[in-house]
Amino acid sequence: MMSDDSKFNSNVDESVSPSKIRSRNKRRILGFLSEGRSTVGEIASATGIRVPHASAEIRRLRNATLVDSDMPAGSRGAKLHLTEAGWLAIKSDELALASEALPISREEGNYCILFRDG
């Protein structure tokens, strides 16, 4: 099993252009889950998102296969985690945000994400 860091640092398909995450709540939840597995309640508390809103956003993230859990959907106390697609969405978002600030030459591969809004 890959560590969370190795998943994040794995290569992104260079032919895909970076894509910005439009929803602030989606970015906050994905960012929080990049730090480790958590329950809906823990996510809501840490991100300042009300539980019903966090739960609805997590349902959308599960449907988009960006997030999964160790138990069936709707189970109380389930620990949620990012999927490979979730890690790629975060990396793509960070590259898009960095590209807005300063154009990045993706061929060189010499870039580093300095800050993550989450």
N, C-alpha and C positions, 0 to 999 in steps of 0.2 A: 504494500500500500504506500502511495506517495504521501509525503508530508504536505501540509498546507502550503509551506513556502515553496516547495518544488513544483506544486501545481501552479502557483502564481507565476513562477519564473519560467515555466515551460514556454516554448515558442508558440507564437500566434501565427496563423497562416498569413504570410506577408502580402498575399494578393487581396486580402480583405481590408478595406479602409476602416479606420477607427470609427466607432459609433458611440455617440454620447447618450448616457442614460438620462432620459427627460424627467422622470419623476424623482423628486427630492426624497420621498419616503423609500422608494425602491433603492436609491443609492445609499441611504443611511442603513437600511437593513442588510444589503449585500456587504457594505463596508464593515458592519458589526460582525457579520458571520465570517468575514475573512480572518477575524481574530480567533475563531473557534466555534464549536457547537454550542447552541443555546436553545432554550425554550421560547415560546411566543411571549410569555410574561417577562422573561429576562430581556428579550429584544425590545419590547415595548418600554420597559423601565429605562434601559440604557440609552435608547434613542430619543426618548421623550414623545413617542408616538402613542396615542391612546390604544389600548388593547384591541378594540373592534377594528380600528383602522390598520393596525399592524397585522392582525389576523387576516383581513381581506387582502392586503398586499402580499402576504406570504402565500395565500391561496393562489393568487395570480402568478407569483414566482414559481410555485410548484407546477402549475399548469404549463408554464413556459420552460420547465425542466431546468431552471437555474438553481433551485433549492430542493433538497430532499430531506427525509428524516429517517430515524431508526425504527419508527413505528408507522402504522397506517395513518393516512390523513385524518385529522379530527381527533386523534388520540391525545388525551391529557398528558402533559409532561414529556411529550416527544422532543427529543433533541434534534434540532434542524442543523443542516450543514450545506455548504455550497457544493454543487456538482461541477464537473469539468466545464460545462457551459456557463455556469455562474462565474467561475474564475476567469474564463475568456471574456465574459461581459464586463467584468471589473477592469481587466487589463485594457480592453478596447475603449472603455469610457475614459480611463486615465490617459491613454494615448491621445484621444480626441481632445480632452481638456488641455493637455500639454501642447498639442498642435495649434490650438487657438492662441496660446500665449506666444509660441515661437515655433515656426515650421521645423519639423524634424526630418532628417534624412533617414528613412527606414532601411535603406540598403546597408548603411554602415553598422547598424545595430548598436550604436554608441549613444544610448540614452538611458536615463535613470529617472524614475518617478520619485519626486521629493516630498510630495504631500498628497494625502488621500482625504477627501471630504467625506465624512461619514458620521 
